[in-house]
Amino acid sequence: MSEAGRVPSPAAPPAVAAAAPEERKGREPEREKLPPIGLAGAGATAGLDRGSKGQISTFSSFISTVSQKKEATENRGSPTHLVFPNIKNVRDLPPVCLDVRQKQRVSTDALSSEMKAPLLPEPVLPIQPKTMKDFQEDVEKVKSSGDWKAVYDFYLTTFDSFPELNAAFKKDATTSFNTIEDSGINAKFVNAVYDALLNTPQDIQKTVLKGIINSLLREWKGPRSKDDLRAYFILLQNPQFNNTSTYVIYAHLLRQIATLVEADHHFLVHWFKKKYRLSQKRFKQLVERLLQFISLRLFPAKPEEFPPITKCSWWIPSASKVLALLNTANSLAHPPLIPYTDFYNSTLDHIDLMEEYHTWQSFGNSHRFSFCQYPFVISIAAKKIIIQRDSEQQMISIARQSLVDKVSRRQRPDMNMLFLNMKVRRTHLVSDSLDELTRKRADLKKKLKVTFVGEAGLDMGGLTKEWFLLLIRQIFHPDYGMFTYHKDSHCHWFSSFKCDNYSEFRLVGILMGLAVYNSITLDIRFPPCCYKKLLSPPIVPSDQNTPVGICSITTEDLCQIMPELAHGLSELLAYEGNVEEDFFSTFQVFQEEFGIIKSYNLKPGGDKIPVTNQNRKEYVQLYIDFLLNKSIYKQFAAFYYGFHSVCASNALMLLRPEEVEILVCGSPELDMHALQRSTQYDGYAKTDLTIRYFWDVVLGFPLDLQKKLLHFTTGSDRVPVGGMADLNFKISKNETSTNWLPVAHTCFNQLCLPPYKSKKDLKQKLIIGISNSEGFGLE
């Protein structure tokens, strides 16, 4: 936007009208005339206004019409409520949509040098009004004197402008701090000032808000200096924005931050990343404040508090963009400042997710806003709904096409054509499954039904689950040779042995895809980096020559598979002696294949290049890349293509690697009380003595025994995305001798429990049963 298109700041700074209760009574009708607020460009707004674009106001014209009653700042008795009249001026702002397809997985560290913000000359700052010690002494004096004047003057001066904010909180006014490594802000002083603010009289709090309005008005133009960024960084942490009465001001602050250029965002992201700048608790408060802002804008408790959503449709896109900056900062921090799940907004579980998804599918990231542009705010449960419904629509589409083809050829349609029908022999389970899936490749996106040859039975879900369990158990058996089990990490990894046919790895990928597609939880233990590779890239490239399953690998990834080797490589990196003389290693690795030791060069001529103190980092990186990428490339590529042959959907772009793992294997978080509430009974009532004994025992189990029980009865010690209720767990009465152990039907998540007469007897038999079973208990 050109300068000519910007609205100049008003000549005189406006004051905030904060009327006393008796004054507001006479002005209540004005609350119904909340002003139309300016849209943030087509891309940022259309997803929420869903159509009309009425007249809208600019921020400066909006604020300049606020009542000029300065005496309102003397009112200490009532909370801050801002009353705004109607405005008609119009101005569009740049789009604030994040391109999830390109930027979501790209570190801001990758910005080119020209993107890293031209440095503007820093303005001369006012003299620092007080030190942190001076301020704290003033606050302490108030407790004895009751005189707030010194504190009031500090807040009045500090929040009056961006230069004053910098003068107060910048560690050294003579230093530029034009670096991503140090914001130059005295974070402890900022925290102390904000912590004290909430305990000050109302007139001081209103003075701060008025100063923020004036500051935002003055800075709503031109390129930003680093002092401006520091001011935004400070203002964003203001706890007053937890109050809905401040949301209009908060929205404009978010919009100004959201519409900064990418180079400025680069600085903010790295400043937020620094853990010593913001504690985990305060960082989480920032995130929760933004999530609450979005939730209350979507579902306001008191709609009359806000402008109509059609008049301020830029609020949510602006907040989402700022959340994206915090999410990027969190992702770049090692370890993350907060868990990625803390960015989930459960309120979004109650909106029309498929409309959001279809909007994103149809318009991408540039025309209409959709929460799918910011997938980190969508919970795994909501993403599962999107994937399932997208899968169902694809299933229906494929089935409909099959029906049309039959009719067009004048053939009689039958119900079997609507399903992926698998007919396999138990004695040839892997080969029959591979043949069936290869033959019926066009039907992979139909609903799965399994029949075991020579056995009567209708697949109502149990046979399908049994097929998965038997097949996974056989394929992952060490004797089968496809995967290696690492005892130290309790996970499987791909065998690097070369073979002529990698179709069975493709089968495993198809199995995982079918499990996600058909909502089956698998008992598979792959390390997290496997799922990272599975999303590299999340959409299968059209060019078959493009490498797949290759991603950036670190020692942390290796540690999740081979912790001893990772520890040894870390020791090599930290070794203080002469690496070349003491280790006598070259850029070469050795692997045993069928009893034969084979050597591989990590780089051309690697067998003649010694590992030294200078090149050991390169050696370690090449070694890890060889183990987790290059040595298993063909195996993993087959696995990758198998998975994506079933789950070829843009919905995968919404997922993090950790979320793919949860969809495939379930969540490790157990809630046995939730399982108790959702359990069904056959032959028992929940008040029966045996059932009461059972739950007393199970709820008293340590976590490892609870996991064994779940594994014994369901075939997996993990919980589906929907929680324990989705297990459909059932306890049936087994009319046998109480000397018998419990029996499990894992295909139906069913536990058959004899009517034990004592809690001691039940506990003893149950522990024996769940501790001496393979976990599948198939009958």
N, C-alpha and C positions, 0 to 999 in steps of 0.2 A: 504494500500500500504506500502511495506517495505521501509526502508531508502535506501536500495540498489537500489530501483527502482526510487528514486527521483533524480532530476537533481541538482547538486550542484550549489551554487551561483557562479557567475564569480569572478575571483580574484580581478578585479578592477571594480568599479561601472561605468556603461556606461553613456554617456551623450546623451541628446536628440538633434536630428538634427532639428533645426527650421530654415530653409533656408529663406533668404530674397527673395522678389518677383523676383528679377532678377536671383537669384540662382535657384529658383523653375522652372523657364521657361525651363531651360536646363535639369531639372530632371523630367518633367511631364511624360515621358514614364514609369518611375519607379512606378508611381502611379497605373499603370495597372498591376503591379506585386505584388499586396498586398498579404501578406503571408497567407498560410493556418494556421488556428488557431486550437489548440488542442481541441478535443472533450471531453465533460464532462461525459464520460461513456455511456454505451448503453442506459440506461434508460433515460438519460437526452437528448440524441441527436436524437434518431431515429425518434421521432415524427416530426422533422423539416427537417432532411436530406432526409427522405422518401426513403432511399435506400443506395446509394453509400457511402462508407467511404474511402475517398482518403487519401493521406499522409497529415499529420498534424504536427504542430510545438508545441514545449513546450514554455511556457512563457519565461523562462530564455534564451533559444536559440534565441527566437524571438526578445527579447530586446537586447541581446548581439550583434546582427548584426546591430543595429541602428548606423548610422553615428556618429562619435565621435567629431563632430564640436562644441566644447565648446564655440567658439566665437559667436555662434548663440544666446546665452543668452544675448548678448549685443544689439541685434536688438530690438528696441522698436517700430518699425513702423508697423509691420505686425501681423495679428492674428496667433495663434498657429496652424500649420499644420504639422503633423508627416508623414514622408515618409519612408516606410518600404520595404526592398527587400524580395525576396522569401526565404523560409526556408523549409527544408525537414525532420527534425527530427520528431519522433513520440512518443507520450505518451498519455495514457488514464487517465482520472480522475474519481473519484467516482461519482455515480449517484446523481443528485440533485432533483429528483422527490419527491413531497410530497404525501404521501399515504392519499388521501382524505377520503378513506373508514374507516380509523382508526384514523388518527391524526387530521383531520380537526376540529373535535368537541371536542377534548380533551385538557384541559388546561395544560400548561407546569408546573403548580403548582403540577400536579399529578406525576411528575417525582420521581422515587425512589431515596433513599439517595445515592445509588451507581452511579446514573446517574448525580448527581450534581457536576460533574467536579472535578477530582483530582487537588489539589492545587499545582502548580509548584512554586518553589522559585522565587520571583520577582527579576529581575536584578537590580543592582545598577544604579540609574538614573543619567544622567548628571545634572549639576547645572542649575536651572531654569534661562534662559537667561534674561527674563524681566517679570515684573508684568503687569497686565492689564493696570494699570495707566501709567506705563513707555511706553508701546506700544502706547496708545492713545496720550500721549504727543509727541512722535516721529512723529505720523501721523499729528498732529496739526502743528508741526514745519515745515513740508514739505510745507504747504500752504504758509508760508512766505519765506522760504529759497529755496524751489525747490530742495533740496538735499535729495535724496531717500536712501542714503547709509545705514543709521541706520535701516530703514524699510527693505531694501533689505537683510541686514545681518540677521535680525530676521527671515524672511521667509526662507532664505537659510539654516539656522541652524535648525529651528524647523521642517521642512518637510524632512530633510535628512534621518531620521530613526525613527523607532517606539520608541526607548528610548528617543529621542529628543522630539517627540510629547508628550510623557508622562511628560517629564521634564517641558515642557512649560505649559501644560494644567491641569496637575494633581493638585488637591487642596492642597495636602500635600504629598511631595515625601517620607516622612518617614512612611506613613500609607499604608497598603496593599490594603484596600478597596475590599477584596475578598468576597463581598456580593451582592446579587441581589438587595438589597434595595438602594444601593448607588454606582454609577459608579465611584465616586471620581473625576469626571471631572468638571472643572470650566466652565459650559455651557455658561455663559455670556461672558467669555473671548474668547471661540471658536466662538461664534456668532460675536463678535467684529472683530476678525481677518479675518473671511470670508467676512463680510460686507465690510471691507476695501480693501480686495484683489481685488475685481472687479474694483476698481478705481485706481489701481496701473498700472505702465507702463507694456508693454508686456513682457519685459525681466524678471520682477519679477514673473509674472504669469507663464512663461515658466520654471523658476527656481523651482517653487512649483511643477509643473507637473513632472519635472525631478526627484525631490526628492521623489515624490510618487512612481515613477517607481523603483528607487533604493531601497526604503523601501519594496515594494512588492517583489522584487527579493530576498532580504535578508531573508524575513520571509516565503518564499514558501517552508517550510520544518518543520518537527517536530511538537510536541504538542504545544499548545498555552498557554501562561501565561495570567493573567488578564490584564497586560499592553498591550499585543498584541490585546486583545479584545477592550480595550479602544482606541487603535490606529485605528482599523477598524471602531469603533463607530464614531470617529472624522472625518476620511477620507470620510465616506459615506455622510457626510453633506456638502461636498465641492461643492459650486455653479458652479464651473468651468465645472462640468459634465453636465450642461445644454447644452453645446456646442458640436455639433456632432463631431468636430475635436478631442475631448478628449475621444470618445466612446471606442476606443481600450483599453485605460488605465482603463476606467470605467468598461469595461467588465471583465478585469482581477481582479479588486478589488471585483466585485460582485462574481466572481467564487471562490475566496479565502474565502469570507464570506459564500457562499452557501455550501462549502464543509467542513466547520467546523463540529466538532462532535456535537451531540445533546445537550450535557451538556453546551457547549459554546453558542449554540443558546439560551439555557435557560436563560443565563445571559443577552444576548443582548436583548431578548424579554422584560425582566423586566426592563432593563435600558430604553428602548424606551417607556415603559408604563408610566414611571414617568412624569407627566405633567410638573413638575418644571424643568425637564431636557430639554425638547423640548416644545416650545409653540405650540399651535394648528396650527398656521400659518406655522411654520417651519416643523412640522410633515407632514402637507399636501404637502409642497413643496417637501419633500423626496418622497412621494408617487407619485406625479405628474411627478417627474423626472424619476422614474422607469417606469411609464406607457408610458411616451414619448419615452423612450429608446426602449421599446418593439414595440411601434407603428412604429417608424422610422426604426427599423430593419425589420419589416414586409413589410412596404411600404415606402422605402427611397425616399425622394425628389430628391436626387442625388445619385444613386446607386454606382457611381464610388468612393464615399467617404468611402465606407465600403468594407471589404473583401466579396467575394461571400458567400451567406448564407449557402451553402453546406460546406464551409470551417470554418465557425464559428457557427455551429448549437447549440453550448452550450451557446451562449449569452442569448437567450430568457429563457431557463430553469433556468439559474443562476439568472437572474433578477426576474423570477417568484418565485423562492425559497426565495429570500431576501424580496420580497413583502409579501410572506406568513408570514415571521417573523414580519413584520410591522402590518399585518392584525391581527395576534395573539395578539400582544401588544395592538392594538386598541380594540380588543374584551375583553381583560382582564381589561382594564381601565373602571372605573365607575365614571361618564359617559364616553362613548367612546371619544377618542381625536377628531375624525372626524366622520361624518356619514358613514355608511358602503357603501353607494352609491358612495362615493368619490374614492373607489377602482375599480369601473367599468371602463373598457377600451372599449369605444365605437368603436374603430377600429376593435375589434373582431366581431362586427356585420357584417363586410364585408368579413369575411373569410368563408370557408366551415365548418360550425359548425357541420353538421352531420358527416363529416369525422372525426372531432375531437372527437365527441361523440362515433362513432363506433370504433375508435382507442382505446379509453378508455375502452369501453365495451369488446373489443377483447383482449387487452393486459394488462388491469388493470393499476397498478401504477409502474410497475417495468421494463417494457421492452421498451416502446416507450413513448415519451413525448406527452402530450395532455393538452390543456388548461382546460379540464374538471377535471384535477387533482388539479387545482387551481380555483374552481368555483367562488370565491369572485371577480375575475376580469371580469366575464361574466355578462353583464347587464341583468336585468329582462326581457327586450324585447327579447334578444337573447335566454335566457333560455326558454321563452314561445315558441319560434320557435322550439327549440329542443324538448320540450314536445309535441307540436302539431304534429310535423312530426313523432315523435316516436308513438304518438297516432294513426295517420293516417296509419302508417305501420302496427300497431297491428290491426286496424279496417280492413284493406285490407286482412291481413293474416286470420283473423277470418272469414270474408266473403268468402274468397276463399275456406277455409276448408268446410264451409257450402255448397258451390256449388259442391265441389268434393263429399261430402257425398250424396247429392241429386242424382247426376249422377250415382254414384256407386250403388245406390239402384234402378236405372232405374225410378226415379221420375222426373216429369217435373219441372225444376227450374223456380222460379219467382222472380221478383225484391224485393218483401217484405222480402225475406230471407237475403237480404243484410243489413237490418236495424234492430234496436231495436224498434219495433212497440209497442207503448203504447196505449191501448184503455181504457179510463176511463170515468166514469160518474161524472158530476159536483157535484151531490148530495152525492156521496160516494168517494170523491176525494182521501182521505188518504188511506182508505182500499183497493180501487181498485188499486191504485199505488203500494201499498205494495204487493198485490197479483201478479200483473203483473211483478214486478221486481224480486219477489221470483221465479215465474215460468220461467222467461226468464233470469236466472242468467248467463247462458252460452253466452248470447247475449249482455252483458253490454258494451262490447268494440266495438259494432257496432254503426253506426251513428244513433242518436236518432230521431224518428218521433212520434208525438203525434196526436191522434184522440179523440175528445170528442164524446161519443156515442149519436146518434140522431142528430148530427149537420153535415151539409155538409161543406166541406172545405178541401183544400189541404195544408198540413203543409210545408210552405216555410220558416220556422223559427219563424213566429209569434206565432203559436200555441204552439210550444215548450217553448218559453219564457213565454207565458201566463200560461202554466202548472207549470213551476218553480215558478212564482210569486204567483199564487193562493195557491200552496202547501206550500210554505215557510210561507206565511201569516197565513195560518190555523195552521200549526204545531207550530209556535212560538207565537201563541195567548196565553195570560196568562191562559185563561180558559181551555186550552188543557192540561196544567199541566206538559208538558215535560221539559220546560225551564222556568227559573225565570228571569224576567226583573229587572235589578237594575237601578233605576232612577239616582242615583248619578253618575254612570259611563256610563250610556246610552248603556249598553250591556246586552246580555243574558248569562246565565250560566245554567249548567245542574242541573235539580232537583234531590235532593238526596233521594226522596221518593222511597221506595222499591216496586218492582212490579214483577209479574210472567213472563212477556215477555218483552224483551228489543228490539224487532225487529223493533220498530218504530225509535229507536235511530240509528239502522243500516240503516234504510231508509234515515235519514238525512245525514249520512255519504255517502251513495250512491249518493244522490242528489248533494252533494258538489263535489264528484268525477266526476259525469256526467257533471256538470257545467264546471269544468276545462277541461274535455275531449272534450266538445262541444263548448268551448269558450263562455260561458254564464256568465255574471256578476251577482252575487246574492246580494240581499239586506239583508245581514246577519251581525249582530253585535256581534261577539265573541271577547273576550279579546285576546291580543297577546299570553298569555300563552297557550291558546287552540291550537294554531298552533305549539307551541313548543312541546306540548304533542303529537300532531298528527305526528310529526317526531321522536317520541321516541318509537321504532327505525324507521328510514325512510324506511326500508325494512321489511316486515312482517316476523317474525322468523318462521323457519320450525317447531320448537317445540311448540306445542299449549299450553304448560304449562308455557312458558316464558311470564312474565308480559309485557303488552303493555300500552302505554299512561302514563307511570310513568316517571317523570323528576324532576330535582332539582327545588324546588319552594322557593321563597323568599317573604319577605314582599312587595317588589316592585310588584310582580305578584298579590298578594292579593289586593294591592292598586288599581290595574286596574279594579278590580271587586267590591270590598267592601271597598271603601276608608275610611269610618268611622271606621270600624273594624280594618283595618290596622293601622290607626292612634292610636287607643286605645292600640294595641299591642306594637307599637313603644313607646308610653308613659310608658307602663309597663317596657320595657327594659331600659328606661332612668330614671325611678323613683329612687330617692335618699333615700327614707325612707325604712322602714322594710316591704318588700313585703308580707311576710307570715302573719304578724299581721294586716296589713292595707287592704290587698285584700282578704285574707281568701279563696284562690282558691286551687283547687286540679287538678291533671292531668286527668281532666274529662270535657267533653263538653256535652251540652244539645241541642237537636233539636226537633222542633215541627213537627209531622207527622200526618196529618189528625186529628188535634185537640188534639193529645196526645203528651205529653212531654217525650222524650226518652233520656236516658243518655248513653254515650259511653266513655270508658276508652281510654286515649291516649297511655297508656302503661299498661302492666299487673299490677293489683293492683293500678291503677291510682287514684281511688276514695279515697285511703288512703294516697296518697303521696302529701304533701302540696307543693305549688309553693313558692320558696324562692328566695332570691337574687342570690344564687349560681346556681340554676337550671332553672331560668326563660328563658334563651336562648333556652334550650332544650324544655321547655313547648311551647314557641312561635313557634318553628320549627315544633314540632309534631302537634300543632293546625292547622297550615297552611297546612301541609301535609295531615291531615285528611280532611280538607275542600276541597282541590283542587285535591287530589289524591284518598285517600282511600274511602271516603264516596260516591264517584260517579264512582268507578272503573268499575262496570258492565255496567253502562250507557255509559261511555266513551269507554270502550273496544268494545262494539257493534258499536258505532260511528266510531271508528278507523278501525275496520275490514270492515265496509261498504265502507268507503272512499278508502281503499287500495284494495278492490275487483275490483274497477274500475281503479284506478291509480297505479296499481302494475307495477312500472317502476323504473329502476335505475336512471332515470332522476330526480326523487325526491331527490336523494342524493345531487344534485347540489344546492338545494334550502335552503335558510334560512327561519325560521318561518315567518318573516315579508314578505318574497317574496311569500310564500304560501297564506298568507292573501290577498296580492295584486292580485294574480291570481284568487282567489275565489271572492273577493269583489270589486276589482278595487282599483285605487289610489285615495287618498283624495285631491290630488293637481289639482285644476281647472285652466284651461286656456281658458277663454271665447273668447279671440281673435282667438285662434286656432279653437274653435267651429264655430265662425263666418266664418272663411275662408273655412271650410269644409262642411258647411250647404248646403243642396239641397232644391230647391223650386219647388212647384207644384201649379200653378195658380198665383204665384207671380214671379217677377224678383227682383234680389238683389238691384236694383236701385229704386224700388217702394217706395213711401212715407211711407206706413205702415211698410215696412221692415226696412227702415232707422230709423223710430220712435222706432221700436222694439229693434234694437241693441243699439241705444242711451240709452234706458231705462235699458236694461240688463247689459250693460257694466258699467253703473253707480250704479247698485245694490251693496249693501254690500254683503260680502261672504255668509252670512246665507240665503239671498234671492236667490242668484245664485244657492246655493245647493238645495233650495226648487224647483226652476224651473227645475233643472236637475232631481230631484226625481219625480216631477210631470210628466215629459215627457218620462222618461226612466225606472222609477221604482227603481232607485238607485241614490244616490247623489255622486257616485264615478265614476271614469273614467277608461275604460279598459286599459290594459297594453300598447296597441298600441297608446294611446292618444285619443284626441277628435275625430280625423278622423275615428277611428274605431267604433264610435257610429252610423255612417250613419244617422245623425240627419236631419230631414226634416220638413220644415214649409209649410203647405198646406193652400190654401185659403178656408175659410169657408163662403160660400155664404148665410149667415144668417143675422139677424138683428144685428146691432152694439151694441144692448143692451145685447146681449148674452156674456157669459164668454168664454174664450178659452177652447178648449177640447183637451185632449191628448189621443193618442193610444200608450200606453207604449210597446205593443208587437212589434211595428214597429218604436219606438223612433220618433213618429210623433206628431207635434203640429198643431192643426187646429185653425187658427187665423182669426177672422172676420176683414173686412177692416175698422178698426177704423179711424175716421177722424182727431183725434188730439192725440198728444203725451200724454197729460194729461189723456185723456179717456183710451188710451191703457194701461198706467201705472197702473191706478186705477183698471181696469178689470183684468189685469194680476196678480197683487198682491192679489186680492181677490181670484182668481182661484187657485193660487199655495199655498196660506196660509190656505185654507179651504178644502183641498183634502187629502185623505189618502195617496196619492202619487202613486196609481196604475192606477186610471182613466181608467179601462178596459172597452172596448165596444165590 
